Amino acid sequence: MERQKMKMGAEMRIGLYQFPGSGDMGKNYETIEKAVSQAASQKVRFLAFHECALTGYPPLEVPSVSEVDYAAAAKYKECLRKLSIEHSMYIAAGSIEKEKDRYYNSMLLFSPEGKADIYGKRALWGWDRDNFVPGSQQGIYEVDGIRMGIRICFEVRFPEFFRELYRENAELCLVSFCDISQAENIERYELIKAHLRTRAVENVFTVLSVNDISSFQTAPTAVIDPNGAVLLEMERNKEGLLIYDYVRSEDSFGMLGRKRISDELVDGCP
């Protein structure tokens, strides 16, 4: 496998905003708009929110996909697109997309040029399978010349979804969650954080995660480097903005080794 040579020194200020989602789209949008303004004041270039942040996640925050007001959702999505242009900021936010009688658990990515990309969640189980159909996008995007992958919640359990990103030379990966419980569950929180750290190490890229906090938070809002170190982590169950300055740097000896062996495995050479 031939790897793309990356120019050193590329950098980007990243924001991860966690807040309690709900079935009230107007309220969700107001929070997102406030977060965008706060992030813009701190010169954030890429800002991410949790799974279904705009619409609410069914059935925890909205009863089902059939009860979402899609005309209102379209209006708010256009507002998000305009916010992205106004603040010269990439904005990634979870929503529900409807195509005829098919519904997708999606991440929307708005660019400062007004473009809107969509990634549809593919690993569907339980409530997701009750409400959605799988997306078909690979989920790799160019953000200021940086190749970024997007994954959603349950997909963190499956390394194959992240190996796709490695094969495509991704250097950043955003994992957006609505992973919450009705009671405190530290064990689950630490397990999912361990999954995120492993995905970072085995694919030699930086992982960003952002979660909902409408109930007890069971996945982190955090930044994890390619060696699995947790660089930054938001206080659990507290609304706020986490800011990380990403700078592309030279690979360490261990990172080079993991890439070398990974490339051999991808090419089918043990």
N, C-alpha and C positions, 0 to 999 in steps of 0.2 A: 504494500500500500504506500503510495507516494503522498507525503504530507505537505500541505501548503506552508511555505515559509512566511512567518508573521513578522511584521515590522515592529521592533521594540519601541516602547514609549507611548503607545496608544493609551488614552485614558478617558474615563467617563465618570461623572458623579451620578451615583445610583441612589434612589430612594425607595424604601419599602414601607408602606403605610398599613398598619393593622387597625381595624375598627370593628365594632359590632354590626354585622349586616342584619338586614330585616326584609320583610316583604313589602315595605313601604319604599317604592322606588324613588320618590321625591326626597325622602329623608336620606337614603343612600347617596343619591346624587349630590345633595348639599354637603355631605361629609367628604365625598370625593373632590368636589370643587374647592372646599376649604383646604384639603390636603394638597391639591395642586398649587394653590396660592402660596401655602407655606413652603412647599418644595421649591417653587420658583424663586422665592425670596432668598433661598439658600443655594441657588444656581444648580439645582438638580437637572440633569439632562434626561434620565430615564426613571420613571416612577411606576411602581407596580402595586396592585391591589389583589385581594384574595379571590378565590373561586366564587363565581356568581355574586360578586360584590355589588353589581348594579341592580340585579333583579331579586336577589335573595335565593337561597338554595332550597330546593324541594326535597323532602317535606318539612325540613327543620325551620325554615324561615318563611316559606310560602307553601300552601298545601300541595300544589301540583303544578306542572307546566301549563296545564289548561287554564289556570287561574291568573296567569301573568298577563298584564296589559301590554301587548306587543306594539301597539301604536305609540304608547307612552315610552316604551323601551327604545323605539326608533328615534323618537324626539331627543331622548337623553343621550343616545349614542352620537347623534349629530352634534349635540352640545359638547360632548367629550372630544370629538374631532376638532371642533373650533377652539376648545381650550388648548389642545395640543399645538395648534398653529399659533395661537396668541402667545403662549409661553415658550415657544420653541422647545418643546419637550416631547419625548416619547412617553406615551401613557399606555400601560397594560392593565386591563381590568376584566374580571370575569363577568359573564352574562349568559343568558339563555338565547340561542338563536333558533328561529322557527323558519322552516322551509316547507310550505304546504302543510302536511300533517306529520312532519318529522321535526324533532326537537334535538338540539345539540347543546351539551355543556361546553361552553366555549370561553377561550381567552381572546379578547380583542386587543390588537396592538395598533395604536394610532401614531403616525409619524408627524413631525413638524411640517412636513410638506402636504399634509392632508390625506395621506394614504391610510387605508384601514385594512389590516390583515386579520385573519381569523385562524385560530387553532382549535379544533374540536377534540375533546377528550376521547380516548380510544379504549382505555381500561374501565369498562363499565360493570358494576356489580351492585346487588342490593337496590337501594333507592335509585341509583343512576340507571340501572337496567329497567327499572319500573317507568322511568320518565324519558330517557334519552336513547338515541341511536349513536353508534360510534362515528367519530369524525374520520376523515381520510387524509388530512394534511400531515406532512412530516414534522412541521413545527420548528423550522430553522429560518432565522431572519437576520438581515444585516442591519445593525444599529451603529451608525457612525463608523462603518468599516469593521465592526466587531461582530463575529458570527455568534449569535445567541440562540439557544434552544429554549422552547417553552414546553413544560409538562404540567399536568394537573393532578394533584392529590394522589389517588390510589395508584397512579402510574409509578410512583416512587418505589413501589414494592417489586417492580419488574425491571431488572437491569437491561433487558433487551431494548426497552424504549430509550434508554440513555446511551446504549452502544450505537444506536442510529446516529446520535448527535456526534459521538466521537468520530465515526467514519466520515462525517461531513465537516470535520475540523472545527467544531464548535469550541469556543473558549469560555463561554459563560452559559449557565443554564438557570432559568427561573422555574421554580416549582411553586405553583399557587394552590393553596389549600382552603377547603372549608372542613377542617377536621376538629370537631368539638365534641364534648360529652356533657351529660347532665350532672356529672360529679367530677371532682378533681381526679386526674389519672396521670400521675407523674411517670409511671412505668411506660404507658403508651407514648407519652411525650418524648421520653428518652429513646424509646425504640425507633420512632420515626426520625428523630434527630440522627440516630445511628445509621439509618438507611441513607439519609442525605449525605452524611460524611463518607459513607462507602461509595455512593455514586460519584462524589467528587474525586476520591482517591483513584478508583478504578478507571475513570475516564480522563483524569488529569486536567480537570477544569474547575473553575470557581462556580459554586452553587449558591444561588440566592433563593431564599424561601420566604413566603409571606402567608399569613393565616388569618382567618376570621376569629373574632372573639365575642360572638353573640352568646356563647355559653363558655364552659371551661375549655381552655385552649389545649389541644392535644398534639399539636405540631408547632414548631418554632417559626418565628420571623427572625431570620438569621442570615449571616454570610459565612460561607465555609470555603476555605482555600483548597487548591488542588492536592494538598497533602493531608486534608481532613481536619485541619485546625479550625475551630470555630472562632472567627475573627471578631464578629459582632453578634449580639443577640438581644432582642427586645425583651423587656420585662414581660412575663406572662400576664395575659388578661388585662393589659393596660393599653389604651389607645395611644398611638403616637407614630412618629416618623423616625425610621432608622436610616442614616445616611452613610454611604460607603464610597470611597474614592478608589475606583478600579484603575490600576496601572498595569499594563502588560509588561512582563519582565522575563528575563532569561530563565529557561528551565533548569532546575537543580539536577544533580547527578541522578538522584532517585527518580525524578520525573522523567528524565530521558530514558531510563531503564524501563519504566512502566510503558512508555510510548513504544519503545522498540519491541518489547515482547507482545504488546497489544497488537501492533501492526502485523507481526508474524502470525498471530492467532487469527486476525481478521482475514489475512491472505490464505489461511488454511495450512500454515506451516507450524507444527508444534515445536 
